[in-house]
Amino acid sequence: MADASARTAGVVLAYHPTDEIHENIARLLTQVPRVFVVNNSPDETSRALFARLDPQRVEVLEQAGNVGVAAGFNAGMRAALDAGFDFVWIFDQDSTVADEMLDALLRAQARTDVKVGIVGPALRAAETGNVYDADRGRGSAPIEALISSGALFSRPLLEDIGLHDEPLFIDYVDHDISLRAIRAGYTNLKVFDTLLDHRFGDSQPARFLWRKVYLANYSPMRHYYTSRNRVIVMRRFGPGKWFRDDVRYAAKAWLKVLFCERGRPKKIGAFFRGLRDGITYRDV
């Protein structure tokens, strides 16, 4: 896989990053020759952090402001493709890169029994170290939707289906591009032989009944986009397995919002505004 690794660029999306981002970029640079960091919070603090990066191997792409997840990833992906790379491997700053992860993803990418689409790692909760039930297995297997972080894209795939849908801004951006790949005849693959440690939101510990839980504490804005974009993606692709899985996840998340989080009235209001706007949304 050495040749394919040399043709792979990493993309890291940053929004008010902390020093932790340096460790992730360093881990990426042990597996890829170049990393593009997309700065979605171009302030003096982030610039000072990024000034310590090696400019020979890391290029910082400053955005005008918070352009969103979709546009941010697209900026890094375009830069990687323009630089001649054949594979783009994307991350947000809430994930930890595992050793030899790229080799595992590229082995799945090289499968010839299916028309390979997006390839991504299995997930492990960074807070607890627990591997999610759906992420246990061996080898690689078809999946409808992969989360953005850790996902590997090939140049031919992106030239065929396009980049992320920027008007979605955040949330379900990954569902949309994954389902577009399937609609175009590709098979997305989850790779169980490598694990991505990922955090959702603040991951703040709390007690709910007799259990310890972790709260995302998403802002009302996030709840708006989650609600709106879930409806948009369902309208585009129909309520497949991805939707059933998502409803189960959303139900658990909202139990924690309603019983454990603060600012519930604003979050509930944002949910219903998003639902309304998702129903009335018109694709261009």
Secondary structure by P-SEA (a helix, b strand, c coil): caaaaaabbbbbbbccccaaaaaaaaaaaacccbbbbbbccccaaaaaaacccccccbbbbbccccccaaaaaaaaaaaaaaacccbbbbbccccccccaaaaaaaaaaacccccccbbbbbbccccccccccccccccbbbbcccccccccccaaaaaacccccccccccaaaaaaaaaaaaabbbbbbbcccccccccccbbbbbcccbbbbbccccaaaaaaaaaaaaaaaaaccccaaaaaaaaaaaaaaaaaaccccaaaaaaaaaaaaaaaaaacccc
